[in-house]
Amino acid sequence: GQDAGALGQHVASLEGRLGQQRGAAGDRRSALLACGGIEVAGIVAVDQLTKLLVRMEIPLHDSVPVIPGLLNLVHVRNTGAAFGFLNAVDFPYKAPVVALAAALALMAIGVYAARLSSHERLARIGLALILGGGGGNLNDRLTLGSVVDFVDVVLGGWHFWAFNVADSAITLGVAAMLADMIGLDRHASSTV
């Protein structure tokens, strides 16, 4: 009887400590996701505001030189995926298929982001940038059926694919993820 009682108290103590650890981890994760959520929402907001200004001020397929021979503001639409992939291809239900693929990718990235520990700062920043950029472009796909691109960089007469704030955030996010993968964040923190 006494052994069973002691065992029951030990199990209850372990369950209590495990519950506290789960609660603390959940609170920490919620706080981290809230911070990431603010970053993501900020990226989406800036992206959508810039695209709204372009739609209001620059007619579709027009170009406004900012730095002649180097940088133009344009108003073009991308019905495909990244870097114009599938832009010239047409198939039934293209807009919802591309939007669904983007939404599924963003959900997978969000699940991955939620599993990162708090010390993986660079990876969290990278994923927040990717989610914000992906969210901005997904909003375009869902509301307009295409993504508004407006930055046209010209190098030696060659035009890079037109892009937007969301694309820039995604590119920076991928760079941050690559830096995290090769350990730049760990190396920088160990030298301080």
ABEGO torsion letter per residue (X at the ends): XAAAAAAAAAAAAAAAAAAAAAAAAAAAAAAAAAAAAAAAAAAAAAAAAAAAAAAAABBBGBBBBABBGABBBBBBBBABBBGGBGAABBBBGAAAAAAAAAAAAAAAAAAAAAABBAABAAAAAAAAAAAAAAAAAAAAAAAAGBBBBABBBBBGGBBBBBBBAAAAAAAAAAAAAAAAAAGAAAAAAAAX
